[in-house]
Amino acid sequence: MLRLSVLAVATAIGISPCFAQGTKFPTPSNAESRALYEAREHEMRGESGAAFEAYRSFLLSGREAVDVALHFAGIARARLGAEEARKILREIGAGNPAVGLAIAALADPLARRKTLEVFTTARPEFGPAYALLAAEYTQARAEDQSLHDRVREREVLSHFLAFDAQGKLSEYFVDAAVLAAWLERAERRLAALDVMLSGAAAAPTVKFTRSNSAWIAYLNIPERPTEISYRVGNGPAISTGIAGSIDMRTGRKMPNVHFMLPLDTPPTTIELMYRDITGRESGPHPIRFDPREIIFKADRETLAAEIPGWANFSDGQSHKEWLYFNTVMYSRCVIAKVEYGYDGPPTMEFPLPPCDLSNPNATPADAQSAVKMPAEARTVTVRLTFTDGTTGTRSYKRR
């Protein structure tokens, strides 16, 4: 079978350089089928010029055949170049959506995606176009594809397969094998995208931690960024700067994935922006910053852990009768009341100093973080009442 050059974009979505091997066109009974039959016969005999004219004659009949239009576009481009091929297709009739799609597919590589987006916007009911558009978002390696492009490719492929489910694709193909190849690839690619996007974060998240000198914002970006910036309230956009390391996959310097805020920063909204590997800016993504909520959440997380515990027995010989509430003291901002009891339910209250949001984890100099316990006590039960009204109880056994 003679194999001719075809558009790279068409090949990428499963169009074979010629029609499916073994395909037989019916004996011509009208001008349209005769032109196609002759084109195929000339092509099989290596008569490329005659095949070119026969395919053009077929398309002049007005038939909306995507596979034929793309095949002819590939032949025309190989013979005459892309610009002349587009000119010939326009002469045939860009009003024919199959021919119009072939013209769009002949766009320069850097402009092809935009051209196909414009085409699908203008002709949203022409299903085959979505397969070519999806191919423009595909990358050979998953790590080279931005999150935006993955989401958009999945959306476009879903549109294409929806047309098939409605039976609105076969009318645009003269060779069922070509359509079958398009559908098979679309289904396989959609399944792969579902796996890649399953559980993936759609937007950046931030974890704030407090040090003695500043708030530190640690960024979790859902894809590999090339630049990151942020804006506090109505202030200017600030770059996070460049880290010292190099991304071995791109050869570019990696941006810092953290930034700092003054300790006295009031509750506000922080806008986060970044550029993906294609240079496309994502954002602004609003991030709520509320120091009180962050401190309370961190305290609850500390108290939810099993270790170091809400109360600890001293292991020292000289202080063996003391019970320490260091963790409770450290996390007191989220606690309304502490109760405890030995060898039974809580019966006594442990006094906590007020929460100081300007230095929430520090123990005041005049505060006591331990109580003396009976020498015979074997267990202690602690009940915490949190600021939201909920309670928690834990028991600890003395060694």
SETIBA-349384 format. One record per atom (N, C-alpha, C, CB): residue in one letter; x, y, z. Coordinates in steps of 0.02 Angstrom, whole numbers, plus 50000, padded with zeros to 5 digits. Glycine has a CB too. Example, Ala and Ser with C-alpha at 12.3 -4.5 7.8 and 13.67 -1.06 7.14 Angstrom:
a506604971650390 a506154977550390 a506604983550390 a505654977650452 s506424988850354 s506844994750357 s506455000250394 s507044997050286 
END
This chain:
m500434994150000 m500005000050000 m500455006250000 m499525000050062 l500315010949957 l500695017049953 l500555021350015 l500515020949889 r501085023750048 r501005027750108 r501235034850093 r501395024750168 l500765039550100 l500905046550086 l500975050650150 l500365049450041 s501325056150146 s501405060550204 s500735063650223 s501925066050190 v500585063750287 v499975066750311 v500145071550367 v499465061450335 l499685075950385 l499795080750438 l499995077250502 l499165084850449 a500485080050537 a500695077050600 a500125076950650 a501295080850630 v499725082150651 v499175082250699 v498675076850685 v498825089050697 a498565075350622 a498085070050605 a498365063250624 a497925070150531 t499005062250611 t499335056050630 t499305054950705 t500055055950606 a499375060450742 a499385059950815 a498735057350843 a499525066650845 i498175058450808 i497545056050836 i497315049750802 i497015061350829 g497725046650762 g497555040050737 g497375039650663 g497015037450775 i497475044850625 i497335044450553 i497915041050519 i497205051450523 s497785035550485 s498325032350449 s498475036450387 s498135025050430 p499095036150363 p499275040250305 p498835039050245 p499985038950287 c498595033050236 c498095031750185 c497475029050220 c498355026750131 f496955027650183 f496375024650214 f496555017650238 f495775024450165 a496135014850282 a496305008450313 a496455003150261 a495725006050358 q496964999250277 q497184994150230 q496624989150219 q497814990650256 g496504987450156 g495984982650139 g495314985950127 g495924977650194 t495254992450138 t494614995750127 t494454995650053 t494625002950154 k493844993850035 k493624993749966 k493044998549958 k493414986549944 f493105003249912 f492555007749899 f492085004449848 f492815014549872 p491455005849852 p490965002749807 p491065005049735 p490265004249830 t490815001049689 t490835003049618 t490455009549611 t490534997549573 p490755014449578 p490445021049574 p489765020749540 p490895025849537 s489295024249572 s488625024849543 s488425032049534 s488115021249587 n488845036649558 n488705043749549 n489385047449548 n488245046649605 a489355053849535 a489975057749528 a490395057649591 a489805064949509 e490085057849649 e490445058049711 e490845051649723 e489975059349769 s490495046049718 s490835039749731 s491335038049676 s490325034049738 r491195040349614 r491665039149560 r492315042849572 r491355041249493 a492275049049595 a492875052949609 a493295049649663 a492685060149629 l492975047249715 l493335044049769 l493645037449747 l492875042949828 y493265033749709 y493515027349683 y494125028549639 y492965023649644 e494085033449595 e494645034849550 e495255037349590 e494435040149498 a495125041449640 a495675044049680 a496055038249714 a495415048949733 r495685033649740 r495995027949774 r496385023549725 r495465023849811 e496095022449667 e496435018449616 e497075021749593 e495965017249556 h497055028249580 h497665031849560 h498195031449615 h497505039249544 e497975032149677 e498445031949733 e498785025149738 e498095033749798 m498405019949728 m498675013149733 m499175011849678 m498105008049730 r499095015149621 r499555014149564 r500145019049567 r499175015049498 g500155023249618 g500705028049625 g500625034149581 g501345024749609 e500035035349556 e499905041149513 e499675046949557 e499365039449457 s500155050049591 s499985055049642 s499625061149613 s500605057249678 g499835063349554 g499505069249524 g498785067949508 g499865071249461 a498645062149477 a497965060449461 a497555059349525 a497945054149417 a497855056349576 a497505055349639 a497335062049672 a497925051049688 f497795066749668 f497685073449695 f497075076649664 f498305077849685 e497025076349598 e496465079449564 e495815075849578 e496585079649489 a495845069249586 a495235065449599 a494975066849669 a495375057949591 y495415067349718 y495195069049785 y494905076049787 y495785068449835 r495215080649749 r494945087349747 r494255087349716 r495415092049708 s494165083349665 s493505082849633 s492985080149683 s493545078249571 f493195075249724 f492725072649774 f492515078049823 f493045066749811 l493005081849848 l492845087049897 l492425092649867 l493485089949926 l492505093949802 l492095098949768 l491365096949765 l492355100149698 s491225090549776 s490535088249775 s490155090649837 s490505080649771 g490525093049887 g490195095749947 g490125090750003 g489535098249929 r490365084649994 r490295079550046 r490715081550108 r490525072550019 e490415081150167 e490755082950229 e491115076850257 e490255085850282 a491675075050226 a492045069150245 a492715071250276 a492165064450184 v492765070650341 v493355072950376 v493975069050356 v493255072550451 d493915062350353 d494505058350337 d494775059850268 d494335050950342 v494325061050219 v494545062650151 v494855069650150 v493965062250102 a494545074450184 a494795081250184 a495495081650215 a494325085950222 l495605078150270 l496255078150302 l496775074450260 l496215075050371 h496545069150229 h497005065350185 h497215069650126 h496665058850160 f496745073050096 f496905077550040 f497365083150063 f496275080350008 a497235085850123 a497655091250149 a498365088950157 a497375093750217 g498465082650179 g499135080050185 g499475079350118 g499115073350219 i499105076950068 i499395076450001 i499575083249974 i498905072849953 a499115088149982 a499235094849956 a499835098149990 a498605099149966 r499885097050054 r500455100050090 r501115096950067 r500375099250166 a501115090450056 a501725087150034 a501935089449964 a501625079550034 r501435090749922 r501585092749853 r501745100149846 r501005090949807 l501365104249884 l501375111449870 l501595115749929 l500715113549848 g501625113049988 g501765117050048 g501125119050083 g502165123250029 a501185120950146 a500605122250187 a500195128050162 a500815123450259 e500515133550144 e500145139550123 e499735138250060 e500625145350112 e500045135050011 e499685133549949 e499135128549961 e500165130949895 a499255123750006 a498745118850023 a498135122250054 a499025113550071 r498255127050099 r497695130650129 r497315134550076 r497955135450184 k497675137450029 k497345141349976 k496895136849934 k497875144649931 i497135130949916 i496735126349876 i496115124149914 i497155120249855 l496195122749979 l495615120650019 l495105126150025 l495845118350088 r495335132350030 r494855137950032 r494475138549967 r495215144650047 e494825137249912 e494485137449847 e493965131949841 e495005136749790 i494115126149871 i493625120749870 i493005122649909 i493935114349899 g493115126249965 g492525128550003 g492615127750077 g491925124849981 a492825133150111 a492905132850183 a492245132350219 a493285138950207 g491695133650183 g491035132850213 g490865125650229 g490515135750167 n491195121050195 n491135113950211 n491525112850276 n491405109350152 p491205110750332 p491565110150395 p492145105350393 p491085108050449 a492095100050353 a492655095350348 a493255098750315 a492455089150307 v493135102650264 v493675106350230 v493935111850276 v493425109350163 g493485115250311 g493695120450358 g494135117550413 g493095123750389 l493975111550436 l494385108350488 l495075106650461 l494035101950514 a495105104450399 a495745102850367 a496175109250361 a495645099750298 i495855114850345 i496225121250342 i496505122950411 i495755126950316 a496095122150462 a496325123650531 a496895119150551 a495745122950580 a496865112850531 a497395108050548 a498045109650513 a497175101050531 l498025113550459 l498625115550423 l498955121850451 l498465116550350 a498665124550505 a498945130550535 a499655129050560 a498505133150593 d500055134350567 d500725133550594 d500685130250663 d501085140350598 p501155125950680 p501125122350744 p500985126750805 p501755118650755 l501315132550809 l501235136850867 l500545140050871 l501765142150868 a500215140450813 a499545143650811 a498985138650804 a499515148550754 r499155132150796 r498645127250780 r498125126450836 r498965120550766 r498365126250898 r497885125350953 r497365131050954 r498245125051021 k497615137250949 k497155142850949 k496685142650890 k497545149450950 t496945140750832 t496535140350771 t495975135250780 t496965138550710 l496135129550809 l495635124350820 l495135126350875 l495965117650838 e495365130050925 e494905132550976 e494395137350943 e495295136251033 v494645141650899 v494195146350864 v493705142350821 v494605151250820 f493945137150788 f493515133150745 f492965129850785 f493935127750708 t493135126650842 t492615123250882 t492125128150913 t492945119050937 t492355134250927 t491895139350952 t491395141450899 t492285145550977 a491655142050837 a491215144050782 a490765138350760 a491635146350723 r490995132050766 r490595126250745 r490565121150802 r490915122950680 p490225122850856 p490215118450915 p489875111750903 p489875121950971 e489475111150850 e489125104850838 e489495100350789 e488435106350811 f490095102250769 f490475097950723 f490955093650765 f490875102250671 g490725087850783 g491065083450830 g491785081550814 g490695077450837 p491945079850751 p492635077650736 p493175082750756 p492705076250664 a493005089150757 a493505094250772 a493795093450842 a493215101250765 y493395090750888 y493635090250957 y494195085150964 y493055088351003 a494215080250920 a494765075350923 a495425078650904 a494625069350875 l495425082850852 l496035086350833 l496235091350886 l495945089750766 l495745094850915 l495905099650967 l496215096251028 l495285103650987 a495945090551048 a496215086851105 a496945084951094 a495805080551119 a497105083151032 a497795081151016 a498285086951027 a497845078650944 e498045093051020 e498485098851030 e498655099951104 e498155105151002 y498275096951149 y498425097651220 y498825091751247 y497775098251259 t498905086551207 t499255080551229 t500005081751231 t499085074651185 q500335078851281 q501065078851284 q501295071551290 q501325083151344 a501865070051260 a502115063251262 a502275061051333 a502745062551218 r502525065751374 r502675064151444 r502205067951489 r503415065951461 a501915064451538 a501415067451582 a501695073551618 a501165062351632 e502345073251639 e502625078651678 e502725084951635 e503285076551707 d502675084351569 d502745090151526 d502075093551511 d503075088151461 q501535090851537 q500875093551524 q500625097351586 q500375087951505 s500415103451576 s500185107451632 s499505104951656 s500135114851613 l499325106751717 l498675104751745 l498105107551702 l498605107051817 h498175113851682 h497655116951639 h497565112951576 h497845124151622 d498115110851544 d498065107151481 d497765100251492 d498755106451449 r497905097051548 r497605090551562 r496855091151570 r497905087451626 v496645096151607 v495925097251619 v495585098851553 v495805102851670 r495885103251513 r495585105151449 r495565099351401 r495965110951418 e496095095351399 e496095089551354 e495545084651374 e496775085951356 r495465083551438 r494935079051461 r494245081651441 r494975078051537 e494145088151449 e493505091251431 e493365090451356 e493505098751450 v493875091551316 v493775091251243 v493645083951221 v494395094051206 l494025079251249 l493915072251232 l493215069951253 l494445067851266 s492975072451309 s492305070651331 s491785073251282 s492165073551401 h491895079251255 h491445081851204 h491435077251143 h491655089051183 f492035075351121 f492095071051061 f491725064451071 f492835069751045 l491825061251127 l491505054751139 l490765055551150 l491825051251199 a490545061251174 a489825062451181 a489485062651113 a489695069051219 f489825065451063 f489545065450995 f489475058250969 f489995069550947 d489955054050985 d489905047050964 d489325043650998 d490555043350979 a489225044951063 a488675041851100 a487995043851070 a488705043851173 q487975049851040 q487355052151008 q487305050150935 q487315059751014 g487815046450911 g487805044250842 g487905049850791 g487155040850827 k488295054850811 k488385060750769 k489085061350739 k488225066950807 l489445055750733 l490105056150704 l490165052350639 l490605053450753 s489845046550633 s489955042150575 s489785045450509 s489555035850583 e489325050250510 e489135053550447 e489695057550416 e488535058050460 y490215059050456 y490775063150432 y491375059050411 y490975068050485 f491305052550407 f491855048150388 f491625043350333 f492125044250449 v492045042550281 v491895037450230 v492215030850247 v492135039850161 d492715030950292 d493055024850312 d492925023750386 d493825025250296 a492535018650403 a492365017250472 a492985015550514 a491865011650476 a493495012750481 a494095010850518 a494465017050545 a494565006850473 v494445022550509 v494765028650532 v494405031250594 v494765034050477 l493735031450591 l493355033650649 l493485029050709 l492605033850632 a493515022550696 a493635017850751 a494305019150784 a493605010650725 a494815020950745 a495475022450772 a495455028750815 a495995023250716 w495085033750792 w495005039950831 w494665038550898 w494595045250791 l494135034650895 l493765033150956 l494175028951005 l493115029350939 e494555024150979 e494965020051023 e495485024251059 e495315014450984 r495805028651022 r496305032951053 r495995037551105 r496685036951001 a495415040451088 a495075045051134 a494895041551199 a494445048051101 e494645035551194 e494445031851255 e495055030151298 e494075025351236 r495595027951265 r496205026251303 r496495032451336 r496725022951257 r496505037951300 r496795044051326 r496365046851383 r496875049251271 l495715046451376 l495265048951428 l495355044851492 l494535048751405 a495435038351485 a495545034051544 a496195035851579 a495555026651523 a496715037251539 a497365039251568 a497305045951604 a497905039651513 l496945050651575 l496845057151607 l496455056551672 l496495062051559 d495955052151672 d495565051051733 d496015048751790 d495005045951721 v496495044351774 v496965041951825 v497405047651849 v497385036151797 m497665051651802 m498115057051820 m497765062451862 m498405060251757 l497125063651846 l496775069051880 l496405066851942 l496285072251832 s496345060251951 s495995057652009 s496345059652074 s495925049952005 g495995063152116 g496285065352179 g496765071152174 g496625059652210 a496875073652114 a497345079252105 a497035085752131 a497555079952031 a497435089752163 a497205096252187 a497095100852127 a497705099452237 a496555104652130 a496405109152074 a496695116152084 a495655109752065 a496895117752146 a497155124352160 a497695123752214 a496595129152183 p498125128752219 p498655128552270 p498365128752340 p499135134452260 t498715125852387 t498545126352457 t499155128952495 t498315119452486 v499025131552554 v499565134552594 v499515132052666 v499525142352592 k500075130252695 k500105128652766 k500515133952801 k500415121452778 f500205137252850 f500545142552887 f500815139752953 f500065148552900 t501435141452968 t501715139753033 t502005146153064 t502265134253027 r502015146253130 r502235152253165 r502905150953199 r501715154553217 s503385155253186 s504025154953221 s504045160853270 s504635155253172 n504605161653304 n504665167153351 n504745173853317 n505245166053397 s504885173853252 s505025180153217 s504555181553158 s505725180053192 a504195176453133 a503775177653074 a503285171853064 a504215178453011 w502785173253023 w502355167952996 w502695165252933 w501625170552981 i502715158752925 i503005155752865 i502465152152827 i503595150852882 a502385153952764 a501875150852721 a502215145752675 a501495156252678 y502035139352683 y502315134052641 y501795132352587 y502485127752684 l502005132852525 l501545132252469 l501535125152441 l501735137152414 n500945122852426 n500855116352392 n500525117852325 n500425111352435 i500925117852271 i500675119452204 i500485112952169 i501215123452163 p499895112652137 p499675106252107 p500055104052045 p498955106852090 e500525108052022 e500945106151965 e501615109751972 e500595107951897 r502075108451925 r502745111251929 r502725118651907 r503235107251885 p502845123351953 p502825130451934 p503505132951910 p502595134751993 t503495138051869 t504115141251848 t504195148051882 t504125142151772 e503645151051904 e503665157351942 e503085157151992 e503615163651895 i503195160252051 i502675160752101 i502675167852129 i502765155452158 s502095170752137 s502035177252169 s501405177352213 s502025182952116 y501375182252257 y500805182752302 y500655190152316 y500935178952368 r500045191452337 r499835198252354 r499455197852420 r499385201352297 v499655202052469 v499325202252534 v498825207952533 v499845203252591 g498175206152540 g497655211252538 g497655215052473 g497745216152595 n497685221552476 n497695225752415 n498395227952397 n497245231852425 g498895224752427 g499585226752414 g499835224452346 g500035224052467 p500465225952331 p500755224052266 p500905216652263 p501385228152252 a500975214052203 a501185207052194 a501925206452210 a501035204652121 i502095201252248 i502775200152270 i503005193252247 i502845200952347 s503575192852215 s503845186452194 s504135182752255 s504395187352140 t504055176152255 t504365172152308 t505115171452297 t504035165252312 g505345173352238 g506055172852223 g506255166052196 g506455174452285 i506885165352183 i507155159252153 i507575155452204 i507585160952091 a507455148952208 a507845144652252 a508525143252220 a507475137952267 g508975140452258 g509645139152232 g509685132952189 g510125138652288 s509165128752191 s509195122352155 s508935123052084 s508785117052192 i509125118152043 i508935117951972 i508455112151962 i509555117351926 d507915113351925 d507465107851906 d507795103951851 d506755110651884 m507995097751865 m508375093751817 m507955092051756 m508615087351850 r507275092351762 r506845090651706 r506795096351655 r506145088851731 t506885102551679 t506815108251634 t507465112151625 t506275112851659 g507935111351672 g508555115251670 g508465122251697 g508815115651600 r507865123851722 r507725130551748 r507835130651824 r507005132751730 k507985136651850 k508015137551922 k507305137051950 k508335144351940 m507245133852007 m506595132652038 m506395138552081 m506605126252079 p505765140452080 p505545145952124 p505485143652196 p504865148752100 n505555148252241 n505435146752312 n504705144952322 n505635152752357 v504585139952363 v503895137852376 v503695139652448 v503815130152365 h503965145152471 h503765147752536 h503885155352536 h504145144252594 f503545158652582 f503685165752594 f503505167252667 f503275170452544 m503705173052691 m503605174852761 m503175181052768 m504275175852796 l502805181352824 l502395187152840 l502575189552911 l501635185452836 p502525195952924 p502655198452992 p502175195353042 p502605206152994 l502395194653104 l501965191653156 l501335195753169 l502345190953220 d501355202153156 d500785206453170 d500315207153110 d501015213353191 t500395202853059 t499945203053001 t499235201553023 t500175198052946 p498755206053010 p498065204853032 p497715199852985 p497665211453034 p497125197453004 p496745193152958 p496635196552891 p496065191252989 t496755192852837 t496705195752770 t496635190252719 t497315200152755 t496575192152657 t496575187352601 t497215188152562 t495955188352555 i497545182552551 i498165182452512 i498005179452444 i498735178352548 e498195182852391 e498105180252323 e498755177052299 e497885185852274 l498695170852276 l499285167152254 l499245166252178 l499335160152290 m499795167652143 m499835166852070 m500455162852053 m499835173852035 y500415159051999 y501015155551976 y500965154551901 y501095148752012 r501535153151870 r501565151451799 r501745144151792 r502065155851761 d501385140551747 d501525133451738 d502095132551687 d500895129651715 i502225126351668 i502805125051625 i502705127851555 i502935117751622 t502085129651537 t501975132651471 t502015140251473 t501285130551445 g502105143051534 g502125150351541 g501445153351555 g502405153351480 r500925149351558 r500255151851571 r500175153451645 r499725146651549 e499895159351659 e499795161351729 e499165158251756 e499775168951735 s499215155551815 s498635152751851 s498495157051912 s498755145351871 g497875158951920 g497685163151977 g497395169751955 g498295164352021 p497255174152003 p497435173452074 p496995168352111 p497385180152108 h497325164552155 h496975159752198 h496935162752268 h497345152752199 p496335164152292 p496275167252359 p496415162352415 p495575170152367 i496825164452462 i496995160452521 i496825164652583 i497755158452520 r496405161952626 r496215165652687 r496765164952740 r495545163052714 f496975170552767 f497465170652821 f497145173552883 f498105174752801 d497065169352934 d496775171552997 d497205168553053 d496015169253004 p497635172553084 p498095169853135 p497745165953190 p498485175553166 r497175168453214 r496825165053267 r496595158053246 r496215169153290 e496305157553187 e496085151053162 e496675146353151 e495695151853097 i497225148953126 i497815144753115 i498085142053180 i498355148753077 i498125146453231 i498385144253297 i497925139053327 i498445150253344 f497275140153323 f496795135453352 f496835128653315 f496075138253347 k496895128853250 k496935122653212 k497575118753229 k496915124053136 a498125122453235 a498765119153252 a498735116153322 a499345124153248 d498405119653369 d498345117053437 d497925110653437 d498035122353483 r497375110653399 r496965104653396 r497345098753366 r496325105953356 e497745100053316 e498155094753286 e498655092053336 e498515097253223 t498965096453375 t499445094253426 t499105089953478 t499785100353460 l498525092053500 l498165088253552 l497855081853526 l497625092653582 a497745081453460 a497465075353431 a497985069753428 a497195076753361 a498625071553430 a499145066453427 a499175062453492 a499825069653412 e499385056153486 e499435051853546 e500045053653588 e499465044553525 i500565055953555 i501195057753589 i501325065153578 i501795053353562 p501495069053629 p501745066853695 p501205065753748 p502225071853721 g500575066853733 g500055065753783 g499855072053818 g500275060653833 w499235072053847 w498985077953881 w499285078653951 w498225077653886 a499495073153981 a499805073254047 a500375068254048 a499285071754104 n500905069854083 n501485065454085 n501735064754157 n502055068154040 f501885058554176 f502165057154242 f502915058354240 f502005049954264 s503185061154293 s503905062254296 s504265055654308 s504075067154351 d504815054754272 d505225048654280 d505815049954327 d505475046254213 g505905056254346 g506475057854389 g506355055754461 g506615065354387 q506885053554495 q506815051154564 q506595056654612 q507465048054588 s506865062754600 s506715068254647 s506055071654633 s507275073354644 h505765070254574 h505125073454556 h504605068154536 h505215078554499 k504665062254565 k504245056754542 k503515057554559 k504495050354571 e503345062354601 e502645063354621 e502335069454587 e502595063954696 w502625071454531 w502355077154495 w502035074954429 w502905082454482 l501485078154412 l501125076954349 l501175083254306 l500365074954362 y501415082454245 y501555088154202 y501025088954147 y502245087554170 f500835095154135 f500345096854083 f500665101254029 f499725100454114 n501275099354008 n501645103653961 n501285104353893 n502335100853950 t501035098753867 t500695099053802 t500065103253806 t500525092053777 v499695102453859 v499085106353869 v499255113853875 v498715103953932 m499785115253912 m499985122253919 m500195125253852 m500575122753970 y500565121353814 y500805123653748 y500225125053701 y501275118353718 s499685121253707 s499125121653660 s498505124753692 s498955114753632 r498605128853744 r498035131153785 r497555135853749 r498295134453845 c497765138853692 c497325143753660 c496665140653636 c497685146953601 v496675134253623 v496075130853598 v495685127353654 v496265125953544 i495935128053716 i495635124653773 i495265129653818 i496175120853813 a494655127953837 a494265132053883 a494355129853955 a493525131953865 k494435123253966 k494495120654034 k494855113954034 k493805119954067 v495275112854086 v495625106454095 v495415103554162 v496405107454092 e495185097254161 e495005093754221 e495395087254225 e494245092454225 y495545085054287 y495925078954294 y495735075454359 y496685080254291 g495875069054362 g495745065154423 g496185058954425 g495015063254427 y496345056754487 y496775050954496 y496355044654509 y497275052154554 d496545039354474 d496225032854485 d495465033254480 d496425030054552 g495215037454435 g494495038154427 g494345044054381 g494155039154494 p493715046254380 p493515051754335 p493815058354358 p492755052354332 p493845063354312 p494115069954330 p493695073354384 p494145074454268 t494025075754435 t493685079254490 t493995085954507 t493685074854552 m494565087554476 m494915093754492 m495055097554427 m495575092354530 e495115104154434 e495265108354376 e495985110854379 e494775114354372 f496315110354321 f496995112954316 f496955119954287 f497455108254273 p497205124954322 p497145131854298 p497605133354239 p497285136754355 l497335136354188 l497725138354129 l497785145954127 l497405135654064 p498365148654110 p498425155854100 p498055157854036 p499175158054097 p497875164054027 p497515166253967 p497935165153904 p497325173653973 c497585164253848 c497915163553783 c498195170253761 c497435160653730 d498815170353742 d499125176453715 d499275175253642 d499785178253755 l498855177753597 l498935176453526 l499575179453498 l498345179253487 s499875184253533 s500505187053509 s501095182453524 s500635193953540 n501005177653569 n501515172753586 n501165166653614 n502045175653637 p500795163153572 p500295158253596 p500575152053630 p499885156053540 n501185149953613 n501435143653639 n501905144453698 n501785139853585 a502045150553716 a502505151753772 a502145150853839 a502815158753767 t502495148353888 t502215147653956 t502425153853997 t502465141053990 p501945157554023 p502115163454063 p502565161554122 p501475166854089 a502995166254141 a503485164954195 a503145163154261 a503935170954205 d502555165954274 d502225164754337 d501715159054334 d501885171054361 a501705155454278 a501225149954271 a501535143454293 a500985149454198 q501115138954319 q501345132354340 q501085127154291 q501105130854413 s501545122954265 s501345117954216 s501315110954245 s501825118054158 a501375110254312 a501355103654343 a501015104054410 a502075100854351 v500755098454434 v500445097954500 v500745091854536 v499665097354494 k500775092354602 k501015086754640 k500455081554647 k501265088954710 m500625075354639 m500115070054640 m500235065254699 m500125066154574 p499725061754719 p499805056954773 p500295051454754 p499125053954792 a500695049454801 a501195044254786 a500875037654766 a501645043154847 e500265036254793 e499945029854778 e499545029954713 e499485027954835 a499465035654680 a499075036054619 a499385031854564 a499005043354595 r498965028054529 r499215023654476 r498995026154406 r498975016554487 t498435029754402 t498195032254337 t497955039454345 t497625027854309 v497925042954290 v497625049654288 v497175050054227 v498175055154287 t496595053054235 t496135054154180 t496065061654170 t495435050854195 v496145063854108 v496125070954091 v495545072254043 v496795073254059 r495155077354060 r494605079354014 r494725086653993 r493905078554049 l494725087653927 l494805094353899 l494135096753872 l495345094453845 t493965102853888 t493395106253856 t493675111553810 t492895109353910 f493525110853746 f493815115253696 f493405121653689 f493885111753629 t493685126553656 t493345132953649 t492705132553608 t493815138053617 d492635127253567 d492025126553528 d491495122553564 d492185123153461 g491625120653628 g491145117153668 g491215109553668 g490465118853645 t491615106853623 t491715099653621 t492195097553677 t491985097353552 t492175091153694 t492605088653747 t492985082453724 t492195087053810 g493515080853759 g493905074853746 g494185072253811 g494475076153695 t494235065653819 t494475062653881 t494995057353865 t493885059653921 r495535057353903 r496055052153895 r496315050153964 r496645054753850 s496505043753968 s496785041154030 s497505038754019 s496345035554059 y497915039654070 y498625037654065 y498805033554127 y499085043954057 k499185028254117 k499385023754170 k500105025154190 k499305016354149 r500195025454255 r500855026754282 r501285020454279 r500805029354355 r501895021054260 r502345015354256 r502605013354325 r502925016754210 
END
